[in-house]
Each structure stands twice: as structure tokens, then as C-alpha cells.
């Protein structure tokens, strides 16, 4: 297997952290430089027509894209420790929270970064009004996470799951998006400090 | 179990079609009228703080939100016919395609509808520039699907999966979003006609 990797970008990091939390060694890494648009070349487009990173190339040549699809594949090959849940209800609740965070907080932070950061002007047709609309929604997304963490050590209970990786990466991504985390989010701060101290978080 | 349902909206339909394709009878339906903002009331917000439909209430009172989380729960209780794949690689490829369509075509069509349709002005802080940006991306998303369907009867091969439900609903949603499907998309037209003729599609 080979992992086409995108360095510090959030989705490549999510996958590398997932491997680390599973205790599965990373496959051979193939760095793809997004700043020089290597993910838009004809060769890369053949591998992933959606032109996104990361991509896991399986030994039979199959190109598997989409962060969560790659994580689920790793989980299926190495079930323990389970990061997607081990029964129907737990699995569904983890899927729910992972999606809530992805489609809410993570998506809004990404929108602010992609549509307002000067470094992204080259790669995106920026819509500043969309960055602004997402900036205004940020507090609602943060409160949803804050309230959930008030009753739980991790997003879905006493153990780390894929939803924590998604949420932690979203909080990390606020820094390059120039979005400060207000002091009132004490549960998020407590939980994020614990995540950041895990060895996996250096991945 | 109870299913809090939102009528003709795309995500409630995805879940009802999923039940029908699984051959699982729908639970008791509780209609929630989004036009009169019933999904924004205090009671509904207690059930789903993200204020979205549908929500499956389990017999123990757990509220399970997010379309795909509900579908996965149904799949876990009733594995056959499998709509999420039955081995690691097939499951990952279906997850990849479902996400590609959700985050690409479905998300763009939704953005056009939500940010340009006059009926949505009451429910959304509309950003017309975002509707326009998504309208411009539509052809790219459609080509990704067209090329995949050129070699496959359904999105992921010879059998219908959850990715077909997501993609078919996205194509249906183009009508209220006032986005015509150009004649050149012959594979999409062939596949969508076959989907629309299935009994499940009336759900």
C-alpha cells in the first residue's frame, strides 16, 4: 500500500493520526505538494478525479480516496481498538457525531480558511461572503461540541473515537483560518489539550 | 422506534428509500413541518440540537440524527441486502463514492437551492454569491458521476448501494433547485430512469 499524502493539510493529518491511534504503521508515503498544485496534474487526477488528498493506493492498484473511507478500510482490516464503534448503536452514534462535526464545525472552519486566506487565492475561486457567513455560524458549532463535552471525556464517551480526531483537527485548523477559540469554551480547551498531548497528535 | 420525518425534503427521502430498499418496514412516522419551522422549536432542538431532519428515536429514547448514521444503524440490524458493502474493500469504495457525491454534487445542488430559492429566504441567511459559485461547479460534479456510470450499471457496480440513493436524490433535487440536467449526460439519464422506476423511489 502507498499513501499519497498532503503534509500539514487537515485531511492528510486526520488519516495519519487515525493510523497512529490504531497502532498501525503508516504505509509508504508519497508526498503531493498542494501548494504547487500537484493534486491538479493529469497523473494525480487519474488517481483521484476529485483532485483531493489523501489517497490510499491498495496493493491491487485500487485508489481509495476520501478520509473517512480510508479510515474505515483501516478499521475493517484492524478492528481493535475500535474507533468507529463495536455495536450497532455505538457505531451509529459515532457516525452521527463525526458527521455533525464534519458538516458543521469542520466545514465552517474550512470555508473560512479557503475563502478568506490570502494563500488560498491561487487555489480557490474565493467567495468572501461565504467566508463571512461561516464565521458567523462558528459559535453555534462550537457550543454544540462544548455541551457534548460537558458530559463526556471524549466526544462519544470515555474513549477516543474517529469523531475526536475530526473535531480536534477542526479546532487545530482554526489557527491558520485566524479564528480564535474564545475563553468560554472550557470543555473544548480541556479536551483539546488532552488530545494534543497524545503521541498520535504529532502525526 | 419513531422516525421524525420531513416529507419531500431530500434527507428524509433518502432514509425512507433506504428502508424500502432494505425491505424493512418504516417505523412510526412523526411528521415535522419544516416550512413552519417546527425543526427550530425548543422541543425539537432537545431531540436534535443540530435542528435537522430526519431523526430516528430508538426504543430506549436515544435520538439518532444524520441520514447516513440512521442508514448504517438499519444496515447493522438488517445486514441483507447489504447497501454499504460486505467486505473491507467494497465497503470502503462505497463509502468513498457516497462521500464524493454528498460532498460534491449533492452539496452543490443543496447550496444552489438553499441560497437562491425564494422559498428558502425565510429559513436561511442566503448568500447569492455562494449559490452562483456552486452553480458553476455543477458540471464538474456531474461529469464525475457520468464517467463512473459509463462503466457501471450502478455507481459502485452491478448492484444498488447507498451511493445510488444519495446520487439519485441529488439529481431529483436539481428540479426544485431549477437546475436542468443537460442532454449530454446520457449515462446519468439511463441510470436515473432505472432508479425512478424502482418501487422504493416512491417512498
Interface residues (C-beta under 8 A of the other chain):
Chain A: X49 X50 X58 X62 X64 X65 X66 X68 X69 X70 X72 X73 X76 X77 X87 X88 X89 X91 X92 X93 X95 X96 X99 X100 X104 X125 X127 X129 X130 X133 X136 X144 X147
Chain B: X49 X50 X58 X62 X64 X65 X66 X68 X69 X70 X72 X73 X76 X77 X87 X88 X89 X91 X92 X93 X95 X96 X99 X100 X104 X125 X127 X129 X130 X133 X136 X144 X147
